[in-house]
């Protein structure tokens, strides 16, 4: 187990978008989305990237190791379950999230009005104050209009008394 007081993780996720599917980002259903995520789970690119950032910060692999998209049992699963499992693994190593920065690339719909909802949802899942969850939005400038991509950086903080393992 690491003795470092802080660890930094990075996660990234992307999904192709198609008509007739729901779009969920950060645990928040996106109203008026004409396209939704094609995925084995619910396709929440924000929560997938958050979970990968938590795992990578402690060299614990990625969500595909724990929830393979070839396993029928994970079909349609709520991505909040994925984040909860990543948090359990991080806590078992003596760390908790300190803050996260989320960047979502999506052309349509515009997500600005949902920034606070997404930040609040992610903060709640990670047991963080909303002020420790940064959420930014970008477009692909027309390069990938049927695509959503999310990048997340997470700071993990050693919990008091967890010491070296």
N, C-alpha and C positions, 0 to 999 in steps of 0.2 A: 504494500500500500504506500502511496506517496506521502511524503512529509511536507510537501509544498503547501503553503497556506492558501494559495489560489491556483486555479487551473482555468484555462480558456478552451472552450470548445467551439467548433464551427459545424453547422449543418446546412444542407441544401436539399431541396426537393422540387420536382417539377412534374406537372401532369398535362397531358393533352386535354383539350376541352372539346366537348361535343354538345349539340342541342339535345334537349330533353333530359338532361341530368342535373342534379342539384350542385350548387357550388357552396362549399363551407370553408371558411378561412378562420383559423384561430378559434374554432368552436362556434363561430357565428354564421348562421345561414345568410347568404348574400341575396337580398331581394332584387328582383328585376334582372338577374343574371340570365342572359340569353343562352349561355353555354355553361356546362358543368364539367367537373373533373371525371375523366375516365380512369378508374382505379379499382384495385382489388378490395380496398377498404372504402371508407367514405371519401377518400381523396383529399383530405384536408392538408394541403401543402404546407401551411404554416405550422401545424402541430407536428407533422412529420419532420420538418426541419428543426423544430425546437427539440424534439426527442433525440434526433441525431446529434445536435450540438451538445446536449447533456451527456450523451454516451461518449462522444469523441473527446470531450474534455478529460475523461479518465481512461482513455484507450479501451473502451468497452465495446467497440465495434459499431454496428449500425442497426437500425430497426429491422432490416431484412434478415438479420440473424435470429431475432427473437420472434418476428411475425412474418415469415416468408410468404410471398404472394402466390406461392404454389400450394399453400395449405388451405383447404376448403373451410376449415374452422374460423379463419380470419376474414372470410368474404363479407364485405359490407360492414365491418366492425367500426365502431366509433373510435376515432383517433385519440380521444381523451384517455382511453384505456392504454394506448401506446405511451403517452406521456406519463401516466401514472406508473407504469412499469419502469420506464427510464428513471423516474424519480426514486423509486425503490432501490434500483441498482446504484444510483449515485449516493443515496443515503447510507447504503451498506458499506460504502467506501469512506464514509465520514465527511461527506460534502453536502452542501445545499446550494441551490442557485442564488447568486447575489444580484444579478441583473441579466437581461437579455436585450439584444437589439435585433429587430425583425425588419427585413426589407422584402416587400412583395412586388414582383413585376407582373402586371396584368394590364392589358389595354382597355378592356371594358368588362363590367361597368366601373366607373370611377369609385374608388373606395374611401376617399377622404371623409365623407360623412360617417363612416363606420369605424374610423380610427379609434375613438374612445371605447367603443364596444369590443373591438378586437383586443385592445390593450387590457381592458378590464377582464375579459375572459381568460387570456393567457396568464395575467397576474394571479387570478383566482386559482388556476390549475397549478401554478408554481409556488403558491403561498408567498407571493411578493406584493409589495405595495405597487399600485399602478405607476408610480413615478419611476419604478425600476424596469419598466417594459417600454422600450422605444419601438415605435411602429412607423415605418416609412413606406411610401408607395412610389413606384416608377412605372413607366410604360415601356414597351419594347420599341416604340416609335414605328410601329407597323411591321416589325421584323417577325413577330411571332404572335399573331392575333388570336390563334386558337391554342393558347398555351398559358399556363400560370407557373411562375417560378418563385421560390422563396429561399432567402439566405438568412441564417440566424447565427449570431455570435452570442455565446453564453459565458458569463463569469461564474465559476464555481468557487465557493468559499468553504474552507475546512471548518467543521463545527467544533466549538470549544470542547476540549477534553477528548477528542477523537484520536489524537496522537498518531504515532506510526504503528502500522499493523504488523 
